[in-house]
Amino acid sequence: MTIFNSWMPRLRTGLLVALGSLLAAPLAQAQTELSEESLAVLASMAPGAPAPTADSFVHIPPTMEDLEASSLHPELKRVIRRGYDIFTNTQQFRDEYVFNDMNCSSCHLGAGRLPFSGPIWPAAVTLPDYRPKNDHVNNLEERIAGCFTYSMNGKPPAYGSDDMIALATYHQWLASGVPMYPTGKLYGRGFPRLDEPAEKPDYERGKETYAAQCSICHGDEGAGLSVRGEVVFPPVWGDNSYNWGAGISRVFTLASFIKHNMPLGQPNSLTDQQAWDLAQFIDSQERPQDPRYTGDVKETLELYRDTFHKHTMYGQEVNGRVLGDHDNVGRKDFLKPDVLRDRTYD
């Protein structure tokens, strides 16, 4: 097994450092091999997060400062900057691509660089690949389109458009030095699933923790905080939040995101049980309809239960109301963008 560190900050070389022959080596030795600088960077990026294991592939993505110091062509730099700008300020396309109060970086913190916060570089090196959610092979652009469709409750930039290429280029640049389809466990990929909680996730406990830990930023009614029309903290339910098809509407996904990233500036400060309870409470609130909605919540639930909704509260009764039993699509005037279609490759 091999551990890799594929970007040494400030060395700016994109150097891949292979730490071979670690099968019998203790983890402490393997981590030491990563260099004190790299370990310090990882610790600052994900305070309190689990350490890499002996079969981990560790990648520290480049920063925008690294971009400016690099020898990349000026036009490529410009496109990467554009992708970064779209990713961190997606609200500039409000009511064009985005029909809620979210930015890409609302879920993918640290401009998509942080481990355990859905870092986006793995998508650039693991796609194209089969995706159960839509039952076909997806490439990077389609994966990005899915985020706009579900998490942004929106309409993605057209495939091959300047904005889509800029976003894809930013993803790929963050993966600098990483080979396609790397072997081993990609350290910090996605929102790594927490162990099952000691007690069943509980709505009322989650409500209490939300009031104590989350409402100061996200509001008592989950509506987030905007100042002079600019989103400061995103809503976590309601018309301006992610819809019922978003990955984070799955309770286990939201629980992991909360554990590793919330409250903001205090990652890993909540217990696993608190994270599960919070996720149960937040994802039991109403939000815009799943774009795959057939017109009947029970039928939609059955169609996508096994591949997705078995992990959400969609179609379940909470406080006397069946969640998702409505035609509300939030601020947009359509249910499903044209890009959301089946592919057969025939």
C-alpha positions, 0 to 999 in steps of 0.5 A: 500500500502506498500513501501519496502527497500530490501537492507540496504547498510552497514547493509549487512543483506538483511533485508526487511523493511515493512512500513505498513499502509501508505494508508493515510500517506503523501509521505514525511512521507513514504520517511522518513520511508525509513531511511536517509541512504537509501534516500541518497543512492537513491539520489546518484544513481539517481540524480534528479529522481522522488521520490518513490510514496506510491505504490512503491517497492524500492530495493537498490541492493547490491554492490560488496563490499557487496558481499565480506563482505557476508557469501555466499559460496566462489564458489557462490561469484566467479560465481557472480564475473564472471557474473559481469565481463561479464556484465561490460566488455562484449567486452571480447567476441567481435566477439563471443557473441558481434558483436558491440562496446557495453557492457551490462553496456552501457545501464544498467548503474552502473553495472545494479544497477541504477534506471531509467537505466534499472536496471537488478534485476527486470528481476530476480523476474518478469520472467518467464513471457509473452513477447509481443516482441516474443509472448511467455513466456520468462525465465531469460536466454531467456531475457538475450539472447534477449539483446545479439541478439538485443542490442549487435547485437550478438549471446548469450551464450548457455542456461545453459553454464557457461557464461549464468549461471554466468550472470543469477546468477549476476542478481539474486544476485542483487535481493537479498531479493526481493520476486518473482513477487512482487506487486506494482510498482518497483521503477526505473524499466526499462526506465520509459516512459516520458510524451508525449512532448509539441511539436512533436519530431523533427529531426533538433532540436535533431541534434542541441542538439546532436552536443552540448551535445552528440558528444563530447563523441559519436562522430559527426557521432555517432561512439563512442570513442575507445582508443587502441582498448578499447571502452570508449563511445559506438556508438549510430548508425552505424554498431557497435551500437545496431540493429533495433530490440533493445529495445532502437531503440524505440524512447520513450525508448531512450528518457527516457534513455537520460532524466534520464542518459545523458549526463553522470554525468549530469542525468535529466539535459536535458528537456523532449523535448530535450530528445525526440528530441535527441531520434528522431534524433539518432533513425533516423540513420541507424544501422544493420538489425533487426534479424527478417528480412524476406528479405523485410523491408515492410513485416518485419515492418508489422509483428512486427509493433504492438508489436514493430516497431510502436515505431521505425523509422524502415521502415520510410523514413528519408532524402530520405531513407527508414530506414532498407531497406538493408541486412547489419548485421554489423560485424557478418556473420549471420542474426539471432542466432539459439536461436531466435525461436518460442516457443509453449510449446505444 
